[in-house]
């Protein structure tokens, strides 16, 4: 499966076409086990100005209209350095999310296989609010990239007042030129009933956090793999 970049003059948009896009209605459902499906990476369309910003290393944030859903969907798009294996190692290290993911206090992995994990996430939000919910993560790989989908699953012991109504989303990371990767962090959130009519504030806070997640992944990569790369350079590369 190859990427196709379509560039139309100076007012061009970059359209990365790894395969047919997944419809929004399908995205919210829990994906079937990865070994039973063929990986389909979503098309990533960048306007001319977005393309310039991404090339410069900036992270763009945009809302994805889904009027049929009660919550709101946002995505951050930006570049990462490192290999696909490096980034996949970071993003699938669910037990250490509290070390670098914003608002995550702790996680508990309750079930895990090579490609699927069920993770209990405990969040500390502004104004002293604590939330917890259970997510099912599914990892799928292809030569040109990988995708990690997640969806909220039942946690009967936790009342809705201590959780959120719904959340789902995905990471998609693909090659993007020499030595870089293009990352898409796509999140749907429905906080449900929020006291004192503060649902708008809750969604606004969630929106602001989304670009920070990409920034944290960049920093995490530098923290883990940066010393290894520097040491390798001092020694003149691998022996």
N, C-alpha and C positions, 0 to 999 in steps of 0.2 A: 504494500500500500504506500503510495507516494504522495507527498504534498505538492499542491499546485499553487504557485503565487501568481495572481493576476494583477498587473500594474498597468494603469491606463493614464499615461501622461502625468503632468505635475499635480493635477487634482485627483490623484488616484486613491483608491482604497485597496488595502491588502486583504485578500481573501484566501485563507488557508483552508484547503479542502481535503481533509483526510478521509471523508466518507459522508454519507447523508446524515443531517442533524437529527438528534433525538427530539421528539415532540415534547412540549412542556408537560403535558398530561402524563406522559410516560416517566418523566424524570422524578416525579414525586413518589412513585411506587418503589417498593423494595426490590432491588435487582435480583434476578435468579442467581444461583451459584455460578461463579465465573467460568467454571469448566464446561458449562452447558450452553454458553452463548459466545458469539463472535464479537470481538471488541469493535465498537463503533465510536470513533472520536468525533466530537462535534466540530462543525465548521466555526472558525473564529474570524469574524469580520471586523476589520479595523478601518475607521475612516482615515483620511489623509492626515489630519492633525493627530489622531490617536496613534497612527503609525510612527509619526515623528517623535511623539512623547515616549513611546515604548522603546524606540531605537536609542533614545537618550537615557534610558534607564529609569524613567519615571513610571509610577504605577497609576493606571487609570481606573476610575471607579465609575460604574454606570448601573442604572436600574434596568431590570428586565421586566417589561410589562407582562403581567399575568392577571388580567382583570377577573378571571373566573375564580381566583384563589383569595382567601381572606387576608393572608399576610402579604409580605412584599419580598421581592427577589432582587438581590444585588450581586454584582460580580466585580472582582478586581482582576486586572490583567497586567502582567509585567514580566520582565525577564529574570532569570536566575542563572547563576554560573554553576559549574560542576556537571557531573554526569547524571544520567537518568537514574542510575543505581544509587548515587549519593542522595538525591532528592527523595527517591522512593523510600530509602532507609529512614530518612527523617520523618516523612509524612505518615509512615506506617508504624512508627514507634509510639503507639498509643499510650503506653505506660509512662512515658516521659512528656506528655503534652503539657503537664503543669509547669515544666521547666521553661517553656518558651511560647506557649499559645496564650493569647490575651484572655483574661477572666477565668481561666481554668485553674481551679484549686487542686483537684486531684482526679484521677481516673482509676477505674477498676475494670480489668478485662475479665469477663465472665466466661467467654467461650472464644476459641481461636483455632483456626486452621491456617494453611499456607496462604489462602486467598480471602478468607472471611473472618471477621472478628466482631463480637458483640461487646460494647464498651459502655460502662456507666460513667457519665461525665458529671462532675460537680462544679458549678460555676459560682463565682462571687461577682455580683453585679453592683453598680452604684447604689447609693442610699441604703447600704447594708442588706440588699436583697440576695438571697441564695436560691439557686435553682438546680435541679438535677433531672437528668433524663437518660434514657438508654438508646444508643445508636447501633445500627448494624452497618459495618464497613465492608465493602467488597472491592477487591483489587483486581484489575485486569491489565494485561500488558500486551504491547505490540512492538515491533522493531523501531517504529518511529516515536513511541511514547508510551504513556500509561495513563490510566484513569482510576481514581478512587471515588466510588459513590457511597453515600451514606443516607440513611433514613431512620427516623424515629420509630422505635418498636415498643411494644407494650411493657410497662413496668408496673404491675398491679399494686404493688405496695406503696407507690408514691402517688399521693393525691395531686390533682391538677393544679391546686393552689401552690404546690411546691415545684411545679414543672412548667412547661409551656405547651401550648396546644399542638404545635407541629413544627418540625424543621427537617430539611433534607438538603442535599446539594452534592457537589462533586469537586474534586481536583482533576484538572487535565493538564498534563505536562508533556510537551513535545519539543523536538529539535527546532531551533530557530537561528539559523546561520552558524557561523564558525564559533564554537566554544560557548554557545549560549542556549538556553532553553526558554520556551514561552510557556508561562504558567497562567492558568485560569482558575480562580477560586470563586465558585458559584454557590450562593447560599439563599435558600428560601426560609423565612422565619415567620411564624404566626405565634406571637406571645400569648394569645388568648385574652382572657379578661385581666386587665391591669387596674389596680385600685386607683381611685381618685381621678379617673379619666386620663391616665398618663401613658396610654398606649402609644400615642404619637412620639412621646419622649423616648420610650423604650425602643421603638423602631429606629429613631434617629441615632441613638447610642449604638445600636447594632450596626447601622450603616457606617458610622465612623470607624468602627473596629475592623471592618473588612480589609481595607488596605494595610492596616497594621499587621494582619496575619502574614501577608506576603513579606513585609519588612522583617518580621520575626523569623521567617523561614530563611531569608537571606543571612540574617545574623547567626542563626543556628548553624548554617552551612559553614560560615567563616569560623565559628567557634570549634566545630568538630573537625572539619577537613582542612581549614586554613593552615594550621601548624604542620600538618602532614605535607601539604603542597610546598610550603616554604622550606621544610627540611629536605624534601626531594630536590628542590632547586639548588640548595647549598651543596648537595652531594653530586650535583651534575646530572640529576635524573635517576631513574631506576637502574640498578646494577644488572 
